[in-house]
Amino acid sequence: MHWRYLLAAALLEVLWAYSLKAHRLQRIREVNWAHAIAQPANLLPLLPLLGYVAFGLGNVALLSLATRQIPTATAYAAWMALAVIGLKLLDVLLLKQPFSWARLFYSGLIIVGVLGLRRLE
C-alpha cells in the first residue's frame, strides 16, 4: 500500500511541475476581480495556481504516508526517479520534445534502480 502512496505522490509531483510551468503571475494580476464572480471564465488564470497548491499539498501528504513504511532515503529516491520519468514521458508524448535513445536508456536505468529498491523492501 505504501508503494502505491509513493506512486501517487510521484504522479502529483509531475502534475505539480506542469502546473508550475502553466502558471502566469501576470495573467492573475490582470484578472478583473470586480466582475470575476459574474463571469467565471475570468477566473481561468487561477487554475494553474490552484493546481500548484493542491498538487503540492497532495504530493507531500502522500510522500509522508509512504515514508511511514518505506525507508526515507529509498522513498525519496524512488519518488524523485518516478517523477523525472513521468516528466520526461509527458515532455516527449504531449509537448513533442525531441526523443533520443540515449535518454531512453538512462531513463531505463532509473526504472531498474527503482525496481531494485522496491525488491529490497
C-alpha positions, 0 to 999 in steps of 0.5 A: 500500500505504501508503494502505491502512496509513493506512486501517487505522490510521484504522479502529483509531483509531475502534475505539480511541475506542469502546473508550475510551468502553466502558471502566469503571475501576470495573467492573475494580476490582470484578472478583473476581480470586480466582475470575476464572480459574474463571469467565471471564465475570468477566473481561468488564470487561477487554475494553474495556481490552484493546481500548484497548491493542491498538487503540492499539498497532495504530493507531500501528504502522500510522500509522508504516508509512504515514508511511514513504511518505506525507508526515507532515503529509498522513498525519496529516491524512488519518488524523485526517479518516478517523477523525472520519468513521468516528466520526461514521458509527458515532455516527449508524448504531449509537448513533442520534445525531441526523443533520443535513445540515449535518454531512453536508456538512462531513463531505463536505468532509473526504472531498474534502480527503482525496481531494485529498491522496491525488491529490497523492501 
